């Protein structure tokens, strides 16, 4: 598994996960419960990681770069 992108909030991470799913790529969000337990937001230490399989990494990067150009 490789981290394809990090997000400061669950909403953004879920949007990206859905975009990848629509492209046929399964993704998982890591650390989503850690932020809830700690009660912290927008901390790089608690960033949510969107991960994909190694073989889907390059395609996932392309999909997300095309979708999140403004960042």
MILOFI-995543 format. One record per atom (N, C-alpha, C, O): residue number from 1; residue in three letters; chain; atom name; z, x negated, y. Coordinates in nm, 4 decimals. Example, Ala and Ser with C-alpha at 12.3 -4.5 7.8 and 13.67 -1.06 7.14 Angstrom:
+-----+------+-----+------+----------+----------+----------+
! seq ! type ! mol ! atom !       c3 !       c1 !       c2 !
+-----+------+-----+------+----------+----------+----------+
!   1 !  ALA !   A !    N !   0.7800 !  -1.3190 !  -0.5690 !
!   1 !  ALA !   A !   CA !   0.7800 !  -1.2300 !  -0.4500 !
!   1 !  ALA !   A !    C !   0.7800 !  -1.3200 !  -0.3300 !
!   1 !  ALA !   A !    O !   0.8465 !  -1.4236 !  -0.3319 !
!   2 !  SER !   A !    N !   0.7080 !  -1.2850 !  -0.2250 !
!   2 !  SER !   A !   CA !   0.7140 !  -1.3670 !  -0.1060 !
!   2 !  SER !   A !    C !   0.7870 !  -1.2900 !   0.0030 !
!   2 !  SER !   A !    O !   0.8039 !  -1.3409 !   0.1138 !
+-----+------+-----+------+----------+----------+----------+
***
This chain:
+-----+------+-----+------+----------+----------+----------+
! seq ! type ! mol ! atom !       c3 !       c1 !       c2 !
+-----+------+-----+------+----------+----------+----------+
!   1 !  UNK !   A !    N !   0.0000 !  -0.0847 !  -0.1186 !
!   1 !  UNK !   A !   CA !   0.0000 !   0.0000 !   0.0000 !
!   1 !  UNK !   A !    C !   0.0000 !  -0.0890 !   0.1246 !
!   1 !  UNK !   A !    O !   0.0654 !  -0.1931 !   0.1304 !
!   2 !  UNK !   A !    N !  -0.0762 !  -0.0431 !   0.2235 !
!   2 !  UNK !   A !   CA !  -0.0826 !  -0.1144 !   0.3511 !
!   2 !  UNK !   A !    C !  -0.0534 !  -0.0178 !   0.4644 !
!   2 !  UNK !   A !    O !  -0.0911 !   0.0993 !   0.4594 !
!   3 !  UNK !   A !    N !   0.0141 !  -0.0684 !   0.5665 !
!   3 !  UNK !   A !   CA !   0.0398 !   0.0115 !   0.6858 !
!   3 !  UNK !   A !    C !  -0.0871 !   0.0132 !   0.7691 !
!   3 !  UNK !   A !    O !  -0.1376 !  -0.0909 !   0.8111 !
!   4 !  UNK !   A !    N !  -0.1376 !   0.1340 !   0.7920 !
!   4 !  UNK !   A !   CA !  -0.2610 !   0.1479 !   0.8686 !
!   4 !  UNK !   A !    C !  -0.2321 !   0.1693 !   1.0170 !
!   4 !  UNK !   A !    O !  -0.3124 !   0.1319 !   1.1024 !
!   5 !  UNK !   A !    N !  -0.1167 !   0.2300 !   1.0472 !
!   5 !  UNK !   A !   CA !  -0.0790 !   0.2530 !   1.1872 !
!   5 !  UNK !   A !    C !   0.0679 !   0.2914 !   1.1933 !
!   5 !  UNK !   A !    O !   0.1215 !   0.3502 !   1.0994 !
!   6 !  UNK !   A !    N !   0.1332 !   0.2576 !   1.3052 !
!   6 !  UNK !   A !   CA !   0.2724 !   0.2968 !   1.3287 !
!   6 !  UNK !   A !    C !   0.2755 !   0.4016 !   1.4392 !
!   6 !  UNK !   A !    O !   0.1948 !   0.3986 !   1.5321 !
!   7 !  UNK !   A !    N !   0.3695 !   0.4935 !   1.4273 !
!   7 !  UNK !   A !   CA !   0.3814 !   0.6031 !   1.5238 !
!   7 !  UNK !   A !    C !   0.5258 !   0.6177 !   1.5706 !
!   7 !  UNK !   A !    O !   0.6189 !   0.5913 !   1.4945 !
!   8 !  UNK !   A !    N !   0.5447 !   0.6597 !   1.6955 !
!   8 !  UNK !   A !   CA !   0.6807 !   0.6777 !   1.7478 !
!   8 !  UNK !   A !    C !   0.7424 !   0.8126 !   1.7108 !
!   8 !  UNK !   A !    O !   0.8630 !   0.8321 !   1.7255 !
!   9 !  UNK !   A !    N !   0.6586 !   0.9066 !   1.6624 !
!   9 !  UNK !   A !   CA !   0.7111 !   1.0394 !   1.6318 !
!   9 !  UNK !   A !    C !   0.6396 !   1.0988 !   1.5112 !
!   9 !  UNK !   A !    O !   0.5277 !   1.0598 !   1.4779 !
!  10 !  UNK !   A !    N !   0.7063 !   1.1938 !   1.4468 !
!  10 !  UNK !   A !   CA !   0.6546 !   1.2555 !   1.3260 !
!  10 !  UNK !   A !    C !   0.5306 !   1.3405 !   1.3525 !
!  10 !  UNK !   A !    O !   0.4411 !   1.3479 !   1.2683 !
!  11 !  UNK !   A !    N !   0.5253 !   1.4038 !   1.4680 !
!  11 !  UNK !   A !   CA !   0.4106 !   1.4880 !   1.5019 !
!  11 !  UNK !   A !    C !   0.2807 !   1.4066 !   1.5002 !
!  11 !  UNK !   A !    O !   0.1830 !   1.4464 !   1.4367 !
!  12 !  UNK !   A !    N !   0.2801 !   1.2945 !   1.5691 !
!  12 !  UNK !   A !   CA !   0.1608 !   1.2093 !   1.5746 !
!  12 !  UNK !   A !    C !   0.1254 !   1.1541 !   1.4376 !
!  12 !  UNK !   A !    O !   0.0080 !   1.1478 !   1.4009 !
!  13 !  UNK !   A !    N !   0.2265 !   1.1143 !   1.3624 !
!  13 !  UNK !   A !   CA !   0.2030 !   1.0609 !   1.2281 !
!  13 !  UNK !   A !    C !   0.1395 !   1.1663 !   1.1375 !
!  13 !  UNK !   A !    O !   0.0508 !   1.1353 !   1.0579 !
!  14 !  UNK !   A !    N !   0.1849 !   1.2896 !   1.1500 !
!  14 !  UNK !   A !   CA !   0.1286 !   1.3968 !   1.0677 !
!  14 !  UNK !   A !    C !  -0.0145 !   1.4307 !   1.1071 !
!  14 !  UNK !   A !    O !  -0.0957 !   1.4650 !   1.0211 !
!  15 !  UNK !   A !    N !  -0.0462 !   1.4216 !   1.2345 !
!  15 !  UNK !   A !   CA !  -0.1850 !   1.4432 !   1.2784 !
!  15 !  UNK !   A !    C !  -0.2755 !   1.3386 !   1.2144 !
!  15 !  UNK !   A !    O !  -0.3818 !   1.3715 !   1.1619 !
!  16 !  UNK !   A !    N !  -0.2334 !   1.2138 !   1.2188 !
!  16 !  UNK !   A !   CA !  -0.3134 !   1.1059 !   1.1600 !
!  16 !  UNK !   A !    C !  -0.3245 !   1.1230 !   1.0087 !
!  16 !  UNK !   A !    O !  -0.4307 !   1.0996 !   0.9511 !
!  17 !  UNK !   A !    N !  -0.2166 !   1.1633 !   0.9454 !
!  17 !  UNK !   A !   CA !  -0.2187 !   1.1856 !   0.8008 !
!  17 !  UNK !   A !    C !  -0.3200 !   1.2950 !   0.7653 !
!  17 !  UNK !   A !    O !  -0.3938 !   1.2830 !   0.6675 !
!  18 !  UNK !   A !    N !  -0.3225 !   1.4009 !   0.8452 !
!  18 !  UNK !   A !   CA !  -0.4166 !   1.5104 !   0.8238 !
!  18 !  UNK !   A !    C !  -0.5609 !   1.4642 !   0.8450 !
!  18 !  UNK !   A !    O !  -0.6501 !   1.5024 !   0.7693 !
!  19 !  UNK !   A !    N !  -0.5837 !   1.3825 !   0.9470 !
!  19 !  UNK !   A !   CA !  -0.7180 !   1.3283 !   0.9711 !
!  19 !  UNK !   A !    C !  -0.7656 !   1.2470 !   0.8513 !
!  19 !  UNK !   A !    O !  -0.8807 !   1.2589 !   0.8092 !
!  20 !  UNK !   A !    N !  -0.6775 !   1.1651 !   0.7970 !
!  20 !  UNK !   A !   CA !  -0.7156 !   1.0852 !   0.6811 !
!  20 !  UNK !   A !    C !  -0.7408 !   1.1737 !   0.5598 !
!  20 !  UNK !   A !    O !  -0.8348 !   1.1502 !   0.4839 !
!  21 !  UNK !   A !    N !  -0.6574 !   1.2749 !   0.5414 !
!  21 !  UNK !   A !   CA !  -0.6758 !   1.3673 !   0.4282 !
!  21 !  UNK !   A !    C !  -0.8105 !   1.4371 !   0.4375 !
!  21 !  UNK !   A !    O !  -0.8766 !   1.4583 !   0.3358 !
!  22 !  UNK !   A !    N !  -0.8522 !   1.4733 !   0.5597 !
!  22 !  UNK !   A !   CA !  -0.9823 !   1.5393 !   0.5757 !
!  22 !  UNK !   A !    C !  -1.0966 !   1.4445 !   0.5431 !
!  22 !  UNK !   A !    O !  -1.2078 !   1.4885 !   0.5138 !
!  23 !  UNK !   A !    N !  -1.0696 !   1.3138 !   0.5481 !
!  23 !  UNK !   A !   CA !  -1.1689 !   1.2148 !   0.5090 !
!  23 !  UNK !   A !    C !  -1.1554 !   1.1717 !   0.3641 !
!  23 !  UNK !   A !    O !  -1.2226 !   1.0788 !   0.3195 !
!  24 !  UNK !   A !    N !  -1.0678 !   1.2401 !   0.2907 !
!  24 !  UNK !   A !   CA !  -1.0513 !   1.2107 !   0.1488 !
!  24 !  UNK !   A !    C !  -0.9571 !   1.0957 !   0.1183 !
!  24 !  UNK !   A !    O !  -0.9579 !   1.0419 !   0.0076 !
!  25 !  UNK !   A !    N !  -0.8753 !   1.0576 !   0.2168 !
!  25 !  UNK !   A !   CA !  -0.7831 !   0.9461 !   0.1969 !
!  25 !  UNK !   A !    C !  -0.6395 !   0.9973 !   0.1945 !
!  25 !  UNK !   A !    O !  -0.5941 !   1.0641 !   0.2874 !
!  26 !  UNK !   A !    N !  -0.5692 !   0.9646 !   0.0866 !
!  26 !  UNK !   A !   CA !  -0.4285 !   1.0029 !   0.0761 !
!  26 !  UNK !   A !    C !  -0.3438 !   0.9022 !   0.1529 !
!  26 !  UNK !   A !    O !  -0.3608 !   0.7812 !   0.1379 !
!  27 !  UNK !   A !    N !  -0.2534 !   0.9526 !   0.2343 !
!  27 !  UNK !   A !   CA !  -0.1647 !   0.8679 !   0.3132 !
!  27 !  UNK !   A !    C !  -0.0221 !   0.9192 !   0.2991 !
!  27 !  UNK !   A !    O !   0.0007 !   1.0369 !   0.2713 !
!  28 !  UNK !   A !    N !   0.0726 !   0.8294 !   0.3187 !
!  28 !  UNK !   A !   CA !   0.2140 !   0.8651 !   0.3167 !
!  28 !  UNK !   A !    C !   0.2793 !   0.8145 !   0.4438 !
!  28 !  UNK !   A !    O !   0.2366 !   0.7143 !   0.5012 !
!  29 !  UNK !   A !    N !   0.3831 !   0.8844 !   0.4873 !
!  29 !  UNK !   A !   CA !   0.4579 !   0.8450 !   0.6060 !
!  29 !  UNK !   A !    C !   0.5908 !   0.7866 !   0.5608 !
!  29 !  UNK !   A !    O !   0.6701 !   0.8534 !   0.4945 !
!  30 !  UNK !   A !    N !   0.6142 !   0.6609 !   0.5974 !
!  30 !  UNK !   A !   CA !   0.7397 !   0.5956 !   0.5633 !
!  30 !  UNK !   A !    C !   0.8369 !   0.6043 !   0.6804 !
!  30 !  UNK !   A !    O !   0.7953 !   0.6139 !   0.7958 !
!  31 !  UNK !   A !    N !   0.9644 !   0.6010 !   0.6507 !
!  31 !  UNK !   A !   CA !   1.0734 !   0.5979 !   0.7491 !
!  31 !  UNK !   A !    C !   1.0953 !   0.7297 !   0.8220 !
!  31 !  UNK !   A !    O !   1.1676 !   0.7323 !   0.9216 !
!  32 !  UNK !   A !    N !   1.0356 !   0.8386 !   0.7761 !
!  32 !  UNK !   A !   CA !   1.0487 !   0.9630 !   0.8516 !
!  32 !  UNK !   A !    C !   1.1908 !   1.0173 !   0.8517 !
!  32 !  UNK !   A !    O !   1.2302 !   1.0829 !   0.9482 !
!  33 !  UNK !   A !    N !   1.2678 !   0.9929 !   0.7489 !
!  33 !  UNK !   A !   CA !   1.4053 !   1.0411 !   0.7461 !
!  33 !  UNK !   A !    C !   1.5014 !   0.9493 !   0.8190 !
!  33 !  UNK !   A !    O !   1.6075 !   0.9936 !   0.8630 !
!  34 !  UNK !   A !    N !   1.4667 !   0.8235 !   0.8325 !
!  34 !  UNK !   A !   CA !   1.5537 !   0.7283 !   0.8989 !
!  34 !  UNK !   A !    C !   1.5778 !   0.7660 !   1.0443 !
!  34 !  UNK !   A !    O !   1.6910 !   0.7585 !   1.0921 !
!  35 !  UNK !   A !    N !   1.4730 !   0.8063 !   1.1149 !
!  35 !  UNK !   A !   CA !   1.4862 !   0.8457 !   1.2545 !
!  35 !  UNK !   A !    C !   1.5723 !   0.9693 !   1.2710 !
!  35 !  UNK !   A !    O !   1.6478 !   0.9806 !   1.3676 !
!  36 !  UNK !   A !    N !   1.5613 !   1.0618 !   1.1773 !
!  36 !  UNK !   A !   CA !   1.6411 !   1.1841 !   1.1836 !
!  36 !  UNK !   A !    C !   1.7885 !   1.1514 !   1.1620 !
!  36 !  UNK !   A !    O !   1.8752 !   1.2011 !   1.2339 !
!  37 !  UNK !   A !    N !   1.8159 !   1.0677 !   1.0628 !
!  37 !  UNK !   A !   CA !   1.9543 !   1.0304 !   1.0327 !
!  37 !  UNK !   A !    C !   2.0170 !   0.9544 !   1.1485 !
!  37 !  UNK !   A !    O !   2.1307 !   0.9819 !   1.1867 !
!  38 !  UNK !   A !    N !   1.9434 !   0.8585 !   1.2048 !
!  38 !  UNK !   A !   CA !   1.9975 !   0.7763 !   1.3133 !
!  38 !  UNK !   A !    C !   2.0018 !   0.8514 !   1.4453 !
!  38 !  UNK !   A !    O !   2.0771 !   0.8144 !   1.5354 !
!  39 !  UNK !   A !    N !   1.9218 !   0.9566 !   1.4577 !
!  39 !  UNK !   A !   CA !   1.9180 !   1.0336 !   1.5817 !
!  39 !  UNK !   A !    C !   1.8497 !   0.9594 !   1.6952 !
!  39 !  UNK !   A !    O !   1.8727 !   0.9889 !   1.8125 !
!  40 !  UNK !   A !    N !   1.7662 !   0.8637 !   1.6602 !
!  40 !  UNK !   A !   CA !   1.6993 !   0.7839 !   1.7615 !
!  40 !  UNK !   A !    C !   1.5503 !   0.8154 !   1.7617 !
!  40 !  UNK !   A !    O !   1.4932 !   0.8536 !   1.6595 !
!  41 !  UNK !   A !    N !   1.4888 !   0.7988 !   1.8782 !
!  41 !  UNK !   A !   CA !   1.3440 !   0.8180 !   1.8882 !
!  41 !  UNK !   A !    C !   1.2838 !   0.7050 !   1.9701 !
!  41 !  UNK !   A !    O !   1.3545 !   0.6350 !   2.0426 !
!  42 !  UNK !   A !    N !   1.1545 !   0.6879 !   1.9581 !
!  42 !  UNK !   A !   CA !   1.0784 !   0.5893 !   2.0346 !
!  42 !  UNK !   A !    C !   1.1348 !   0.4481 !   2.0247 !
!  42 !  UNK !   A !    O !   1.1322 !   0.3733 !   2.1224 !
!  43 !  UNK !   A !    N !   1.1843 !   0.4123 !   1.9109 !
!  43 !  UNK !   A !   CA !   1.2346 !   0.2776 !   1.8880 !
!  43 !  UNK !   A !    C !   1.1410 !   0.2082 !   1.7899 !
!  43 !  UNK !   A !    O !   1.1055 !   0.2649 !   1.6865 !
!  44 !  UNK !   A !    N !   1.1013 !   0.0858 !   1.8222 !
!  44 !  UNK !   A !   CA !   1.0117 !   0.0132 !   1.7325 !
!  44 !  UNK !   A !    C !   1.0785 !  -0.0106 !   1.5979 !
!  44 !  UNK !   A !    O !   1.0107 !  -0.0202 !   1.4956 !
!  45 !  UNK !   A !    N !   1.2108 !  -0.0202 !   1.5972 !
!  45 !  UNK !   A !   CA !   1.2831 !  -0.0400 !   1.4724 !
!  45 !  UNK !   A !    C !   1.2715 !   0.0824 !   1.3820 !
!  45 !  UNK !   A !    O !   1.2810 !   0.0706 !   1.2598 !
!  46 !  UNK !   A !    N !   1.2514 !   0.1985 !   1.4411 !
!  46 !  UNK !   A !   CA !   1.2455 !   0.3225 !   1.3653 !
!  46 !  UNK !   A !    C !   1.1066 !   0.3834 !   1.3662 !
!  46 !  UNK !   A !    O !   1.0912 !   0.5032 !   1.3424 !
!  47 !  UNK !   A !    N !   1.0066 !   0.3032 !   1.3931 !
!  47 !  UNK !   A !   CA !   0.8718 !   0.3587 !   1.3968 !
!  47 !  UNK !   A !    C !   0.8315 !   0.4091 !   1.2586 !
!  47 !  UNK !   A !    O !   0.8721 !   0.3548 !   1.1558 !
!  48 !  UNK !   A !    N !   0.7526 !   0.5116 !   1.2596 !
!  48 !  UNK !   A !   CA !   0.7036 !   0.5716 !   1.1359 !
!  48 !  UNK !   A !    C !   0.5757 !   0.5000 !   1.0952 !
!  48 !  UNK !   A !    O !   0.4850 !   0.4828 !   1.1767 !
!  49 !  UNK !   A !    N !   0.5684 !   0.4590 !   0.9713 !
!  49 !  UNK !   A !   CA !   0.4520 !   0.3864 !   0.9222 !
!  49 !  UNK !   A !    C !   0.3650 !   0.4777 !   0.8369 !
!  49 !  UNK !   A !    O !   0.4126 !   0.5417 !   0.7432 !
!  50 !  UNK !   A !    N !   0.2386 !   0.4823 !   0.8706 !
!  50 !  UNK !   A !   CA !   0.1407 !   0.5561 !   0.7913 !
!  50 !  UNK !   A !    C !   0.0762 !   0.4551 !   0.6971 !
!  50 !  UNK !   A !    O !   0.0110 !   0.3606 !   0.7414 !
!  51 !  UNK !   A !    N !   0.0945 !   0.4755 !   0.5680 !
!  51 !  UNK !   A !   CA !   0.0436 !   0.3802 !   0.4698 !
!  51 !  UNK !   A !    C !  -0.0619 !   0.4443 !   0.3809 !
!  51 !  UNK !   A !    O !  -0.0580 !   0.5640 !   0.3525 !
!  52 !  UNK !   A !    N !  -0.1563 !   0.3612 !   0.3379 !
!  52 !  UNK !   A !   CA !  -0.2628 !   0.4039 !   0.2480 !
!  52 !  UNK !   A !    C !  -0.2766 !   0.2985 !   0.1388 !
!  52 !  UNK !   A !    O !  -0.2215 !   0.1889 !   0.1497 !
!  53 !  UNK !   A !    N !  -0.3497 !   0.3320 !   0.0348 !
!  53 !  UNK !   A !   CA !  -0.3738 !   0.2355 !  -0.0720 !
!  53 !  UNK !   A !    C !  -0.4593 !   0.1208 !  -0.0170 !
!  53 !  UNK !   A !    O !  -0.5338 !   0.1372 !   0.0796 !
!  54 !  UNK !   A !    N !  -0.4465 !   0.0056 !  -0.0807 !
!  54 !  UNK !   A !   CA !  -0.5215 !  -0.1122 !  -0.0367 !
!  54 !  UNK !   A !    C !  -0.6716 !  -0.0860 !  -0.0313 !
!  54 !  UNK !   A !    O !  -0.7396 !  -0.1303 !   0.0613 !
!  55 !  UNK !   A !    N !  -0.7227 !  -0.0142 !  -0.1303 !
!  55 !  UNK !   A !   CA !  -0.8681 !   0.0079 !  -0.1351 !
!  55 !  UNK !   A !    C !  -0.9173 !   0.1046 !  -0.0274 !
!  55 !  UNK !   A !    O !  -1.0366 !   0.1057 !   0.0033 !
!  56 !  UNK !   A !    N !  -0.8295 !   0.1850 !   0.0302 !
!  56 !  UNK !   A !   CA !  -0.8685 !   0.2792 !   0.1357 !
!  56 !  UNK !   A !    C !  -0.8371 !   0.2295 !   0.2761 !
!  56 !  UNK !   A !    O !  -0.8658 !   0.2977 !   0.3746 !
!  57 !  UNK !   A !    N !  -0.7789 !   0.1120 !   0.2851 !
!  57 !  UNK !   A !   CA !  -0.7301 !   0.0623 !   0.4144 !
!  57 !  UNK !   A !    C !  -0.8401 !   0.0533 !   0.5205 !
!  57 !  UNK !   A !    O !  -0.8243 !   0.1077 !   0.6298 !
!  58 !  UNK !   A !    N !  -0.9489 !  -0.0129 !   0.4909 !
!  58 !  UNK !   A !   CA !  -1.0542 !  -0.0321 !   0.5921 !
!  58 !  UNK !   A !    C !  -1.1143 !   0.0996 !   0.6395 !
!  58 !  UNK !   A !    O !  -1.1392 !   0.1175 !   0.7588 !
!  59 !  UNK !   A !    N !  -1.1373 !   0.1908 !   0.5473 !
!  59 !  UNK !   A !   CA !  -1.1914 !   0.3217 !   0.5857 !
!  59 !  UNK !   A !    C !  -1.0902 !   0.3990 !   0.6705 !
!  59 !  UNK !   A !    O !  -1.1280 !   0.4666 !   0.7661 !
!  60 !  UNK !   A !    N !  -0.9625 !   0.3890 !   0.6358 !
!  60 !  UNK !   A !   CA !  -0.8574 !   0.4572 !   0.7128 !
!  60 !  UNK !   A !    C !  -0.8498 !   0.4026 !   0.8542 !
!  60 !  UNK !   A !    O !  -0.8344 !   0.4789 !   0.9496 !
!  61 !  UNK !   A !    N !  -0.8606 !   0.2715 !   0.8687 !
!  61 !  UNK !   A !   CA !  -0.8597 !   0.2105 !   1.0023 !
!  61 !  UNK !   A !    C !  -0.9755 !   0.2642 !   1.0851 !
!  61 !  UNK !   A !    O !  -0.9572 !   0.2981 !   1.2020 !
!  62 !  UNK !   A !    N !  -1.0939 !   0.2725 !   1.0264 !
!  62 !  UNK !   A !   CA !  -1.2112 !   0.3240 !   1.0980 !
!  62 !  UNK !   A !    C !  -1.1900 !   0.4675 !   1.1439 !
!  62 !  UNK !   A !    O !  -1.2208 !   0.5022 !   1.2580 !
!  63 !  UNK !   A !    N !  -1.1373 !   0.5505 !   1.0550 !
!  63 !  UNK !   A !   CA !  -1.1139 !   0.6917 !   1.0891 !
!  63 !  UNK !   A !    C !  -1.0149 !   0.7034 !   1.2039 !
!  63 !  UNK !   A !    O !  -1.0383 !   0.7780 !   1.2989 !
!  64 !  UNK !   A !    N !  -0.9048 !   0.6301 !   1.1956 !
!  64 !  UNK !   A !   CA !  -0.8018 !   0.6411 !   1.2991 !
!  64 !  UNK !   A !    C !  -0.8460 !   0.5783 !   1.4309 !
!  64 !  UNK !   A !    O !  -0.8126 !   0.6297 !   1.5377 !
!  65 !  UNK !   A !    N !  -0.9197 !   0.4692 !   1.4252 !
!  65 !  UNK !   A !   CA !  -0.9705 !   0.4096 !   1.5499 !
!  65 !  UNK !   A !    C !  -1.0637 !   0.5057 !   1.6219 !
!  65 !  UNK !   A !    O !  -1.0603 !   0.5149 !   1.7447 !
!  66 !  UNK !   A !    N !  -1.1453 !   0.5761 !   1.5485 !
!  66 !  UNK !   A !   CA !  -1.2369 !   0.6726 !   1.6086 !
!  66 !  UNK !   A !    C !  -1.1620 !   0.7924 !   1.6672 !
!  66 !  UNK !   A !    O !  -1.2061 !   0.8519 !   1.7655 !
!  67 !  UNK !   A !    N !  -1.0497 !   0.8270 !   1.6067 !
!  67 !  UNK !   A !   CA !  -0.9743 !   0.9441 !   1.6496 !
!  67 !  UNK !   A !    C !  -0.8730 !   0.9148 !   1.7588 !
!  67 !  UNK !   A !    O !  -0.8403 !   1.0028 !   1.8384 !
!  68 !  UNK !   A !    N !  -0.8231 !   0.7919 !   1.7635 !
!  68 !  UNK !   A !   CA !  -0.7184 !   0.7561 !   1.8603 !
!  68 !  UNK !   A !    C !  -0.7683 !   0.6508 !   1.9581 !
!  68 !  UNK !   A !    O !  -0.6969 !   0.5550 !   1.9878 !
!  69 !  UNK !   A !    N !  -0.8902 !   0.6676 !   2.0085 !
!  69 !  UNK !   A !   CA !  -0.9503 !   0.5712 !   2.0998 !
!  69 !  UNK !   A !    C !  -0.8695 !   0.5513 !   2.2278 !
!  69 !  UNK !   A !    O !  -0.8640 !   0.4406 !   2.2813 !
!  70 !  UNK !   A !    N !  -0.8081 !   0.6561 !   2.2760 !
!  70 !  UNK !   A !   CA !  -0.7396 !   0.6514 !   2.4058 !
!  70 !  UNK !   A !    C !  -0.6117 !   0.5689 !   2.4033 !
!  70 !  UNK !   A !    O !  -0.5591 !   0.5343 !   2.5090 !
!  71 !  UNK !   A !    N !  -0.5607 !   0.5369 !   2.2850 !
!  71 !  UNK !   A !   CA !  -0.4335 !   0.4639 !   2.2796 !
!  71 !  UNK !   A !    C !  -0.4520 !   0.3177 !   2.3069 !
!  71 !  UNK !   A !    O !  -0.3549 !   0.2420 !   2.3062 !
+-----+------+-----+------+----------+----------+----------+
***
